[in-house]
Amino acid sequence: MGSAPAQIPTSFGHELRACLRCRLVKTYDQFRESGCENCPFFKMDEDHERVVDCTTPNFNGIISVMEPSRSWAARWLRVGRFAPGCYTLAVSEALPEDLQNLCEEEHVQYVPPKRDAFSKMRESEVSKKGKKTNEAKEGMGRKRRLEDRGR
């Protein structure tokens, strides 16, 4: 966790992944070649299967941070002590338990995602859609009843 900048993603397509611990965003190949600048103890550059275990393609938003210690956004996202680079706003899954234990052994903090922010958003959208659908059905039912009475 230093001030040397992390690699910037070479592509912004579907091959992007985010580290499940620090939320650094790079391509799969970049993680495979040089690991995570903030989490070298994961040794992704030595064990290529670790890239899949320690990263996810499921994340929300990207922010580029040039001076993490001076950025209010970086501090708010809790990446203020990490290397300058591109970070996701939120990941949608937790680090596997064995890797959480590794973080503990290395005395580095791991903060799991808060009750899956994506699920909360989806639940909210579904309930809103369901409410609108029910309201529409009720409206149609009232209309039919009124039409039936008029006949």
MIMARMAR-760523 format. One record per atom (N, C-alpha, C): residue in one letter; atom name; x, y, z. Coordinates in Angstrom, 1 decimal. Atoms other than C-alpha are relative to their C-alpha. Layout:
['a'; 'CA'; [X; Y; Z]]
...
***
This chain:
['m'; 'N'; [0.8; -1.2; 0.0]]
['m'; 'CA'; [0.0; 0.0; 0.0]]
['m'; 'C'; [0.9; 1.2; 0.0]]
['g'; 'N'; [-0.9; -1.1; 0.1]]
['g'; 'CA'; [2.2; 2.7; -1.3]]
['g'; 'C'; [-0.5; 1.1; -0.9]]
['s'; 'N'; [0.4; -1.1; 0.8]]
['s'; 'CA'; [2.2; 5.8; -3.3]]
['s'; 'C'; [0.3; -0.2; -1.5]]
['a'; 'N'; [-0.3; 0.3; 1.4]]
['a'; 'CA'; [3.5; 4.2; -6.5]]
['a'; 'C'; [-1.3; -0.3; -0.7]]
['p'; 'N'; [1.3; 0.2; 0.6]]
['p'; 'CA'; [0.6; 4.3; -9.0]]
['p'; 'C'; [-0.2; -1.4; -0.5]]
['a'; 'N'; [0.4; 1.3; 0.5]]
['a'; 'CA'; [-1.3; 1.2; -9.9]]
['a'; 'C'; [-0.2; 0.1; -1.5]]
['q'; 'N'; [0.3; 0.0; 1.4]]
['q'; 'CA'; [-1.7; 0.2; -13.5]]
['q'; 'C'; [-1.4; 0.5; -0.3]]
['i'; 'N'; [1.3; -0.4; 0.4]]
['i'; 'CA'; [-4.5; 1.9; -15.3]]
['i'; 'C'; [-0.5; -1.0; -1.0]]
['p'; 'N'; [0.5; 1.0; 1.0]]
['p'; 'CA'; [-6.8; -0.5; -17.2]]
['p'; 'C'; [0.3; 0.4; -1.4]]
['t'; 'N'; [-0.3; -0.2; 1.4]]
['t'; 'CA'; [-5.7; -0.9; -20.8]]
['t'; 'C'; [-1.2; -0.1; -0.9]]
['s'; 'N'; [1.3; 0.1; 0.8]]
['s'; 'CA'; [-9.3; -1.5; -21.9]]
['s'; 'C'; [-1.1; 0.2; 1.0]]
['f'; 'N'; [1.2; -0.2; -0.9]]
['f'; 'CA'; [-12.7; -0.6; -20.5]]
['f'; 'C'; [-1.2; -0.8; -0.5]]
['g'; 'N'; [1.0; 0.9; 0.5]]
['g'; 'CA'; [-14.6; -3.6; -21.9]]
['g'; 'C'; [-0.4; -1.0; 1.1]]
['h'; 'N'; [0.5; 1.0; -0.9]]
['h'; 'CA'; [-16.0; -6.8; -20.3]]
['h'; 'C'; [1.2; -0.7; 0.7]]
['e'; 'N'; [-1.1; 0.7; -0.7]]
['e'; 'CA'; [-12.5; -8.0; -19.3]]
['e'; 'C'; [0.5; 0.7; 1.3]]
['l'; 'N'; [-0.4; -0.7; -1.2]]
['l'; 'CA'; [-12.3; -5.5; -16.4]]
['l'; 'C'; [-0.4; -0.8; 1.2]]
['r'; 'N'; [0.3; 0.7; -1.2]]
['r'; 'CA'; [-12.2; -7.0; -12.9]]
['r'; 'C'; [0.4; 1.0; 1.2]]
['a'; 'N'; [-0.3; -0.8; -1.2]]
['a'; 'CA'; [-12.1; -5.4; -9.4]]
['a'; 'C'; [0.5; -0.9; 1.1]]
['c'; 'N'; [-0.4; 0.8; -1.2]]
['c'; 'CA'; [-10.1; -6.7; -6.4]]
['c'; 'C'; [-1.0; 0.0; 1.1]]
['l'; 'N'; [1.1; 0.1; -1.0]]
['l'; 'CA'; [-12.5; -7.9; -3.8]]
['l'; 'C'; [0.4; 0.6; 1.4]]
['r'; 'N'; [-0.4; -0.7; -1.2]]
['r'; 'CA'; [-10.4; -6.4; -1.0]]
['r'; 'C'; [0.1; 1.5; -0.1]]
['c'; 'N'; [-0.2; -1.4; 0.0]]
['c'; 'CA'; [-9.3; -3.0; -2.1]]
['c'; 'C'; [-0.8; 0.7; -1.1]]
['r'; 'N'; [0.9; -0.5; 1.1]]
['r'; 'CA'; [-11.6; -2.6; -5.2]]
['r'; 'C'; [0.8; 0.7; -1.1]]
['l'; 'N'; [-0.8; -0.5; 1.2]]
['l'; 'CA'; [-8.7; -1.7; -7.6]]
['l'; 'C'; [-0.5; -0.6; -1.2]]
['v'; 'N'; [0.5; 0.5; 1.3]]
['v'; 'CA'; [-9.9; -2.1; -11.2]]
['v'; 'C'; [1.1; 0.0; -1.0]]
['k'; 'N'; [-0.9; 0.3; 1.1]]
['k'; 'CA'; [-7.7; -3.6; -13.9]]
['k'; 'C'; [-0.5; -1.0; -0.9]]
['t'; 'N'; [0.4; 1.1; 0.9]]
['t'; 'CA'; [-8.0; -6.1; -16.7]]
['t'; 'C'; [0.5; -1.3; 0.6]]
['y'; 'N'; [-0.4; 1.3; -0.5]]
['y'; 'CA'; [-7.7; -9.8; -16.0]]
['y'; 'C'; [1.5; -0.2; -0.3]]
['d'; 'N'; [-1.4; 0.2; 0.3]]
['d'; 'CA'; [-4.4; -9.9; -17.8]]
['d'; 'C'; [0.9; 0.9; 0.8]]
['q'; 'N'; [-0.9; -0.8; -0.8]]
['q'; 'CA'; [-3.0; -7.0; -15.8]]
['q'; 'C'; [0.1; -0.6; 1.4]]
['f'; 'N'; [-0.1; 0.6; -1.3]]
['f'; 'CA'; [-3.9; -8.7; -12.5]]
['f'; 'C'; [0.9; -1.3; -0.1]]
['r'; 'N'; [-0.8; 1.3; 0.2]]
['r'; 'CA'; [-2.4; -12.0; -13.9]]
['r'; 'C'; [1.5; 0.3; -0.1]]
['e'; 'N'; [-1.4; -0.3; 0.2]]
['e'; 'CA'; [0.8; -10.3; -14.9]]
['e'; 'C'; [0.7; 0.7; 1.2]]
['s'; 'N'; [-0.7; -0.8; -1.0]]
['s'; 'CA'; [1.5; -7.9; -12.0]]
['s'; 'C'; [-0.8; 0.0; 1.4]]
['g'; 'N'; [0.7; 0.1; -1.3]]
['g'; 'CA'; [-1.1; -8.8; -9.2]]
['g'; 'C'; [-0.7; 1.3; 0.3]]
['c'; 'N'; [0.6; -1.2; -0.5]]
['c'; 'CA'; [-2.7; -6.1; -7.1]]
['c'; 'C'; [1.0; 0.8; 0.8]]
['e'; 'N'; [-1.0; -0.9; -0.6]]
['e'; 'CA'; [-0.6; -3.2; -6.1]]
['e'; 'C'; [-0.3; 0.2; 1.5]]
['n'; 'N'; [0.4; -0.2; -1.4]]
['n'; 'CA'; [-2.5; -2.8; -2.8]]
['n'; 'C'; [0.0; -1.3; 0.8]]
['c'; 'N'; [0.1; 1.3; -0.6]]
['c'; 'CA'; [-2.7; -6.6; -2.0]]
['c'; 'C'; [1.0; -1.0; -0.5]]
['p'; 'N'; [-1.0; 0.9; 0.5]]
['p'; 'CA'; [0.6; -8.2; -2.9]]
['p'; 'C'; [0.0; -1.3; 0.7]]
['f'; 'N'; [0.0; 1.3; -0.7]]
['f'; 'CA'; [0.1; -10.9; -0.3]]
['f'; 'C'; [-1.0; -1.0; -0.6]]
['f'; 'N'; [0.8; 0.9; 0.8]]
['f'; 'CA'; [-2.6; -12.4; -2.6]]
['f'; 'C'; [0.8; -0.8; -1.1]]
['k'; 'N'; [-0.9; 0.6; 0.9]]
['k'; 'CA'; [0.2; -13.2; -5.0]]
['k'; 'C'; [-0.7; -0.5; -1.3]]
['m'; 'N'; [0.8; 0.3; 1.3]]
['m'; 'CA'; [-2.1; -13.1; -8.1]]
['m'; 'C'; [1.0; -0.2; -1.1]]
['d'; 'N'; [-0.9; 0.1; 1.1]]
['d'; 'CA'; [0.9; -12.7; -10.3]]
['d'; 'C'; [0.8; -1.4; 0.0]]
['e'; 'N'; [-0.6; 1.3; -0.1]]
['e'; 'CA'; [2.3; -16.1; -9.1]]
['e'; 'C'; [-1.0; -1.1; -0.2]]
['d'; 'N'; [1.0; 1.1; 0.1]]
['d'; 'CA'; [-0.9; -18.1; -8.9]]
['d'; 'C'; [-1.2; 0.6; -0.8]]
['h'; 'N'; [1.0; -0.6; 0.9]]
['h'; 'CA'; [-3.2; -17.3; -11.8]]
['h'; 'C'; [-1.4; -0.3; 0.3]]
['e'; 'N'; [1.4; 0.4; -0.5]]
['e'; 'CA'; [-6.2; -19.1; -10.3]]
['e'; 'C'; [-0.4; 1.0; 1.1]]
['r'; 'N'; [0.3; -1.0; -1.0]]
['r'; 'CA'; [-6.0; -16.5; -7.5]]
['r'; 'C'; [-0.7; 1.2; -0.6]]
['v'; 'N'; [0.6; -1.2; 0.7]]
['v'; 'CA'; [-7.0; -13.8; -10.0]]
['v'; 'C'; [-1.5; -0.1; 0.0]]
['v'; 'N'; [1.4; 0.3; 0.0]]
['v'; 'CA'; [-10.4; -15.4; -10.3]]
['v'; 'C'; [-0.6; 0.0; 1.4]]
['d'; 'N'; [0.5; 0.1; -1.4]]
['d'; 'CA'; [-10.7; -16.0; -6.5]]
['d'; 'C'; [0.0; 1.4; 0.6]]
['c'; 'N'; [-0.1; -1.3; -0.7]]
['c'; 'CA'; [-9.6; -12.4; -5.5]]
['c'; 'C'; [-0.6; 1.1; -0.7]]
['t'; 'N'; [0.6; -1.1; 0.8]]
['t'; 'CA'; [-11.3; -10.4; -8.2]]
['t'; 'C'; [-1.4; -0.4; -0.5]]
['t'; 'N'; [1.4; 0.2; 0.6]]
['t'; 'CA'; [-14.8; -10.0; -9.7]]
['t'; 'C'; [-0.3; 0.9; -1.2]]
['p'; 'N'; [0.4; -0.9; 1.1]]
['p'; 'CA'; [-16.2; -8.7; -12.9]]
['p'; 'C'; [-1.3; 0.8; 0.3]]
['n'; 'N'; [1.3; -0.6; -0.4]]
['n'; 'CA'; [-19.4; -7.7; -11.0]]
['n'; 'C'; [0.3; 1.2; 1.0]]
['f'; 'N'; [-0.2; -1.2; -0.9]]
['f'; 'CA'; [-18.9; -4.1; -9.7]]
['f'; 'C'; [-0.8; 1.1; -0.6]]
['n'; 'N'; [0.8; -1.1; 0.4]]
['n'; 'CA'; [-20.6; -0.8; -9.9]]
['n'; 'C'; [0.8; 1.3; -0.1]]
['g'; 'N'; [-0.6; -1.3; 0.1]]
['g'; 'CA'; [-19.0; 2.4; -11.2]]
['g'; 'C'; [1.6; 0.0; 0.1]]
['i'; 'N'; [-1.5; -0.1; -0.1]]
['i'; 'CA'; [-15.3; 3.5; -11.6]]
['i'; 'C'; [0.3; 1.4; 0.3]]
['i'; 'N'; [-0.6; -1.3; -0.3]]
['i'; 'CA'; [-13.4; 6.4; -10.1]]
['i'; 'C'; [1.5; 0.0; -0.1]]
['s'; 'N'; [-1.4; 0.0; 0.1]]
['s'; 'CA'; [-9.9; 7.4; -11.0]]
['s'; 'C'; [0.5; 1.0; 1.1]]
['v'; 'N'; [-0.5; -0.7; -1.1]]
['v'; 'CA'; [-7.9; 8.6; -8.0]]
['v'; 'C'; [1.5; 0.3; -0.2]]
['m'; 'N'; [-1.4; -0.4; 0.2]]
['m'; 'CA'; [-4.6; 10.5; -8.5]]
['m'; 'C'; [0.7; 0.3; 1.2]]
['e'; 'N'; [-0.6; -0.2; -1.3]]
['e'; 'CA'; [-3.9; 11.6; -5.0]]
['e'; 'C'; [-0.9; -0.4; 1.1]]
['p'; 'N'; [1.0; 0.6; -0.9]]
['p'; 'CA'; [-5.8; 9.3; -2.7]]
['p'; 'C'; [0.0; 0.7; 1.4]]
['s'; 'N'; [-0.1; -0.6; -1.4]]
['s'; 'CA'; [-4.6; 10.9; 0.6]]
['s'; 'C'; [-0.7; 1.4; 0.0]]
['r'; 'N'; [0.6; -1.4; 0.1]]
['r'; 'CA'; [-5.9; 14.4; -0.6]]
['r'; 'C'; [-1.4; 0.0; -0.5]]
['s'; 'N'; [1.3; 0.1; 0.6]]
['s'; 'CA'; [-9.1; 13.2; -2.2]]
['s'; 'C'; [-1.1; -0.3; 1.0]]
['w'; 'N'; [1.1; 0.3; -0.9]]
['w'; 'CA'; [-12.3; 13.4; -0.2]]
['w'; 'C'; [-0.8; -1.2; -0.5]]
['a'; 'N'; [0.7; 1.2; 0.6]]
['a'; 'CA'; [-13.9; 10.9; -2.6]]
['a'; 'C'; [0.7; -1.3; 0.4]]
['a'; 'N'; [-0.8; 1.2; -0.3]]
['a'; 'CA'; [-11.1; 8.4; -2.0]]
['a'; 'C'; [-0.1; -0.3; 1.5]]
['r'; 'N'; [0.2; 0.3; -1.5]]
['r'; 'CA'; [-11.4; 8.8; 1.8]]
['r'; 'C'; [-1.4; -0.5; 0.2]]
['w'; 'N'; [1.4; 0.5; -0.2]]
['w'; 'CA'; [-15.2; 8.4; 1.6]]
['w'; 'C'; [-0.1; -1.4; -0.5]]
['l'; 'N'; [0.0; 1.4; 0.5]]
['l'; 'CA'; [-14.7; 5.2; -0.5]]
['l'; 'C'; [1.0; -0.9; 0.7]]
['r'; 'N'; [-1.0; 0.7; -0.8]]
['r'; 'CA'; [-12.0; 4.1; 2.0]]
['r'; 'C'; [1.1; -0.6; -0.9]]
['v'; 'N'; [-1.1; 0.4; 0.8]]
['v'; 'CA'; [-9.3; 3.9; -0.7]]
['v'; 'C'; [1.1; 1.1; 0.2]]
['g'; 'N'; [-0.9; -1.1; -0.2]]
['g'; 'CA'; [-7.4; 7.0; 0.7]]
['g'; 'C'; [1.4; -0.4; 0.3]]
['r'; 'N'; [-1.4; 0.4; -0.4]]
['r'; 'CA'; [-4.4; 4.9; 1.8]]
['r'; 'C'; [0.6; -1.0; -1.1]]
['f'; 'N'; [-0.5; 0.9; 1.0]]
['f'; 'CA'; [-4.1; 2.9; -1.4]]
['f'; 'C'; [0.7; 0.7; -1.1]]
['a'; 'N'; [-0.7; -0.5; 1.1]]
['a'; 'CA'; [-2.1; 3.4; -4.5]]
['a'; 'C'; [-0.9; 0.8; -1.0]]
['p'; 'N'; [0.8; -0.7; 1.0]]
['p'; 'CA'; [-3.3; 6.0; -7.1]]
['p'; 'C'; [-0.4; -1.0; -1.1]]
['g'; 'N'; [0.5; 0.9; 1.0]]
['g'; 'CA'; [-5.4; 4.2; -9.7]]
['g'; 'C'; [-1.5; 0.1; -0.2]]
['c'; 'N'; [1.5; 0.0; 0.2]]
['c'; 'CA'; [-8.9; 3.3; -10.8]]
['c'; 'C'; [-0.6; -1.0; 0.9]]
['y'; 'N'; [0.7; 0.8; -1.0]]
['y'; 'CA'; [-11.3; 2.0; -8.2]]
['y'; 'C'; [-1.5; -0.1; -0.3]]
['t'; 'N'; [1.4; 0.1; 0.2]]
['t'; 'CA'; [-14.8; 0.7; -8.3]]
['t'; 'C'; [-0.7; 0.6; 1.3]]
['l'; 'N'; [0.8; -0.5; -1.1]]
['l'; 'CA'; [-17.5; 2.3; -6.1]]
['l'; 'C'; [-0.5; -1.1; 0.9]]
['a'; 'N'; [0.5; 1.1; -0.8]]
['a'; 'CA'; [-18.8; -1.0; -5.0]]
['a'; 'C'; [0.1; -1.3; -0.7]]
['v'; 'N'; [0.0; 1.3; 0.6]]
['v'; 'CA'; [-18.3; -4.7; -5.5]]
['v'; 'C'; [-1.2; -0.7; 0.6]]
['s'; 'N'; [1.3; 0.6; -0.3]]
['s'; 'CA'; [-21.2; -7.1; -5.3]]
['s'; 'C'; [0.2; -1.4; 0.7]]
['e'; 'N'; [-0.2; 1.2; -0.7]]
['e'; 'CA'; [-19.6; -10.1; -3.6]]
['e'; 'C'; [1.1; 0.1; 1.0]]
['a'; 'N'; [-1.0; 0.0; -1.1]]
['a'; 'CA'; [-17.4; -11.0; -0.6]]
['a'; 'C'; [1.2; -0.8; -0.4]]
['l'; 'N'; [-1.2; 0.8; 0.2]]
['l'; 'CA'; [-13.9; -12.3; -0.6]]
['l'; 'C'; [-0.2; -1.4; 0.6]]
['p'; 'N'; [0.2; 1.3; -0.6]]
['p'; 'CA'; [-13.8; -16.1; 0.0]]
['p'; 'C'; [0.6; -0.1; 1.4]]
['e'; 'N'; [-0.4; 0.1; -1.4]]
['e'; 'CA'; [-13.3; -17.1; 3.6]]
['e'; 'C'; [1.4; -0.3; 0.2]]
['d'; 'N'; [-1.5; 0.3; -0.1]]
['d'; 'CA'; [-9.8; -18.6; 3.1]]
['d'; 'C'; [0.8; 1.3; -0.3]]
['l'; 'N'; [-0.7; -1.2; 0.3]]
['l'; 'CA'; [-8.7; -15.3; 1.6]]
['l'; 'C'; [-0.3; 1.1; 1.1]]
['q'; 'N'; [0.3; -0.9; -1.2]]
['q'; 'CA'; [-10.4; -13.3; 4.5]]
['q'; 'C'; [1.0; -0.4; 1.1]]
['n'; 'N'; [-0.9; 0.5; -1.0]]
['n'; 'CA'; [-8.3; -15.5; 6.8]]
['n'; 'C'; [1.4; 0.5; -0.3]]
['l'; 'N'; [-1.3; -0.4; 0.4]]
['l'; 'CA'; [-5.2; -14.6; 4.8]]
['l'; 'C'; [0.2; 1.5; 0.4]]
['c'; 'N'; [0.0; -1.4; -0.4]]
['c'; 'CA'; [-6.0; -10.9; 5.3]]
['c'; 'C'; [0.3; 0.2; 1.5]]
['e'; 'N'; [-0.1; 0.0; -1.4]]
['e'; 'CA'; [-6.3; -11.5; 9.0]]
['e'; 'C'; [1.4; -0.3; 0.4]]
['e'; 'N'; [-1.3; 0.4; -0.3]]
['e'; 'CA'; [-3.0; -13.3; 9.1]]
['e'; 'C'; [1.1; 1.1; -0.4]]
['e'; 'N'; [-0.9; -1.1; 0.5]]
['e'; 'CA'; [-1.3; -10.4; 7.2]]
['e'; 'C'; [-0.3; 1.3; 0.7]]
['h'; 'N'; [0.3; -1.2; -0.8]]
['h'; 'CA'; [-2.9; -7.9; 9.6]]
['h'; 'C'; [-0.4; 1.2; -0.9]]
['v'; 'N'; [0.6; -1.1; 0.9]]
['v'; 'CA'; [-4.7; -6.0; 6.8]]
['v'; 'C'; [-1.5; -0.1; 0.1]]
['q'; 'N'; [1.4; 0.0; -0.2]]
['q'; 'CA'; [-8.2; -4.9; 7.1]]
['q'; 'C'; [-0.8; -0.4; -1.3]]
['y'; 'N'; [0.9; 0.3; 1.0]]
['y'; 'CA'; [-10.9; -6.4; 5.0]]
['y'; 'C'; [-1.4; 0.3; 0.4]]
['v'; 'N'; [1.4; -0.4; -0.4]]
['v'; 'CA'; [-14.4; -4.8; 5.0]]
['v'; 'C'; [-0.9; -0.7; -1.1]]
['p'; 'N'; [0.9; 0.6; 1.0]]
['p'; 'CA'; [-17.0; -7.1; 3.3]]
['p'; 'C'; [-1.0; 1.0; -0.5]]
['p'; 'N'; [1.1; -0.9; 0.5]]
['p'; 'CA'; [-19.6; -5.4; 1.1]]
['p'; 'C'; [-1.2; 0.0; 0.9]]
['k'; 'N'; [1.3; -0.1; -0.8]]
['k'; 'CA'; [-22.6; -4.1; 3.0]]
['k'; 'C'; [-1.1; -0.7; -0.7]]
['r'; 'N'; [1.1; 0.8; 0.6]]
['r'; 'CA'; [-25.5; -6.4; 2.4]]
['r'; 'C'; [-0.3; 0.2; -1.4]]
['d'; 'N'; [0.1; 0.0; 1.5]]
['d'; 'CA'; [-25.0; -6.6; -1.3]]
['d'; 'C'; [-0.8; 1.2; -0.5]]
['a'; 'N'; [0.7; -1.3; 0.4]]
['a'; 'CA'; [-25.8; -3.0; -2.4]]
['a'; 'C'; [-0.8; -0.3; -1.3]]
['f'; 'N'; [0.7; 0.2; 1.2]]
['f'; 'CA'; [-26.8; -4.4; -5.8]]
['f'; 'C'; [-1.4; -0.7; 0.3]]
['s'; 'N'; [1.3; 0.7; -0.4]]
['s'; 'CA'; [-29.5; -6.7; -4.2]]
['s'; 'C'; [-1.0; 1.0; 0.5]]
['k'; 'N'; [0.9; -1.0; -0.5]]
['k'; 'CA'; [-30.9; -3.7; -2.3]]
['k'; 'C'; [-0.6; 0.8; -1.1]]
['m'; 'N'; [0.5; -0.8; 1.1]]
['m'; 'CA'; [-31.2; -1.7; -5.5]]
['m'; 'C'; [-1.0; -0.8; -0.8]]
['r'; 'N'; [0.9; 0.8; 0.7]]
['r'; 'CA'; [-32.8; -4.6; -7.3]]
['r'; 'C'; [-1.3; -0.2; 0.7]]
['e'; 'N'; [1.2; 0.2; -0.8]]
['e'; 'CA'; [-35.2; -5.3; -4.5]]
['e'; 'C'; [-0.9; 1.3; 0.0]]
['s'; 'N'; [0.7; -1.3; 0.0]]
['s'; 'CA'; [-36.2; -1.6; -4.4]]
['s'; 'C'; [-0.7; 0.1; -1.4]]
['e'; 'N'; [0.5; -0.1; 1.3]]
['e'; 'CA'; [-36.7; -1.6; -8.2]]
['e'; 'C'; [-1.2; -1.0; -0.2]]
['v'; 'N'; [1.0; 1.0; 0.2]]
['v'; 'CA'; [-38.7; -4.8; -8.2]]
['v'; 'C'; [-1.3; 0.4; 0.8]]
['s'; 'N'; [1.2; -0.4; -0.8]]
['s'; 'CA'; [-41.0; -3.6; -5.3]]
['s'; 'C'; [-0.7; 1.2; -0.6]]
['k'; 'N'; [0.7; -1.2; 0.7]]
['k'; 'CA'; [-41.6; -0.3; -7.2]]
['k'; 'C'; [-0.7; -0.5; -1.2]]
['k'; 'N'; [0.7; 0.5; 1.2]]
['k'; 'CA'; [-42.4; -2.2; -10.4]]
['k'; 'C'; [-1.2; -0.8; 0.4]]
['g'; 'N'; [1.1; 0.8; -0.4]]
['g'; 'CA'; [-44.6; -4.6; -8.5]]
['g'; 'C'; [-1.2; 0.9; 0.5]]
['k'; 'N'; [1.0; -0.9; -0.5]]
['k'; 'CA'; [-46.4; -1.7; -6.8]]
['k'; 'C'; [-0.8; 0.7; -1.2]]
['k'; 'N'; [0.6; -0.7; 1.1]]
['k'; 'CA'; [-47.0; 0.1; -10.1]]
['k'; 'C'; [-0.9; -1.0; -0.8]]
['t'; 'N'; [0.8; 1.0; 0.7]]
['t'; 'CA'; [-48.2; -3.2; -11.7]]
['t'; 'C'; [-1.3; -0.3; 0.8]]
['n'; 'N'; [1.2; 0.2; -0.8]]
['n'; 'CA'; [-50.6; -3.8; -8.8]]
['n'; 'C'; [-1.0; 1.2; -0.1]]
['e'; 'N'; [0.9; -1.2; 0.1]]
['e'; 'CA'; [-51.9; -0.2; -9.0]]
['e'; 'C'; [-0.7; 0.0; -1.4]]
['a'; 'N'; [0.6; 0.0; 1.4]]
['a'; 'CA'; [-52.4; -0.6; -12.8]]
['a'; 'C'; [-1.1; -1.0; 0.0]]
['k'; 'N'; [1.0; 1.1; 0.0]]
['k'; 'CA'; [-54.3; -3.9; -12.3]]
['k'; 'C'; [-1.2; 0.5; 0.8]]
['e'; 'N'; [1.1; -0.5; -0.7]]
['e'; 'CA'; [-56.4; -2.2; -9.6]]
['e'; 'C'; [-0.8; 1.0; -0.8]]
['g'; 'N'; [0.7; -1.1; 0.8]]
['g'; 'CA'; [-57.2; 0.7; -11.9]]
['g'; 'C'; [-0.8; -0.7; -1.1]]
['m'; 'N'; [0.7; 0.7; 1.1]]
['m'; 'CA'; [-58.2; -1.7; -14.7]]
['m'; 'C'; [-1.2; -0.7; 0.6]]
['g'; 'N'; [1.1; 0.7; -0.6]]
['g'; 'CA'; [-60.4; -3.7; -12.3]]
['g'; 'C'; [-1.1; 1.0; 0.3]]
['r'; 'N'; [1.0; -1.0; -0.3]]
['r'; 'CA'; [-62.1; -0.5; -11.1]]
['r'; 'C'; [-0.8; 0.5; -1.3]]
['k'; 'N'; [0.5; -0.5; 1.2]]
['k'; 'CA'; [-62.6; 0.6; -14.7]]
['k'; 'C'; [-1.1; -1.1; -0.5]]
['r'; 'N'; [0.9; 1.0; 0.4]]
['r'; 'CA'; [-64.2; -2.8; -15.6]]
['r'; 'C'; [-1.2; -0.1; 0.8]]
['r'; 'N'; [1.2; 0.0; -0.9]]
['r'; 'CA'; [-66.5; -2.7; -12.6]]
['r'; 'C'; [-0.9; 1.1; -0.3]]
['l'; 'N'; [0.8; -1.1; 0.4]]
['l'; 'CA'; [-67.7; 0.7; -13.6]]
['l'; 'C'; [-0.7; -0.2; -1.3]]
['e'; 'N'; [0.6; 0.3; 1.3]]
['e'; 'CA'; [-68.2; -0.4; -17.1]]
['e'; 'C'; [-1.2; -1.0; 0.1]]
['d'; 'N'; [1.1; 1.1; -0.2]]
['d'; 'CA'; [-70.2; -3.5; -15.9]]
['d'; 'C'; [-1.2; 0.6; 0.6]]
['r'; 'N'; [1.2; -0.6; -0.7]]
['r'; 'CA'; [-72.4; -1.3; -13.7]]
['r'; 'C'; [-0.8; 0.9; -1.0]]
['g'; 'N'; [0.6; -0.9; 0.9]]
['g'; 'CA'; [-73.1; 1.0; -16.6]]
['g'; 'C'; [-0.8; -0.8; -1.1]]
['r'; 'N'; [0.7; 0.8; 1.0]]
['r'; 'CA'; [-74.4; -1.9; -18.8]]
['r'; 'C'; [-1.4; -0.4; 0.5]]
***
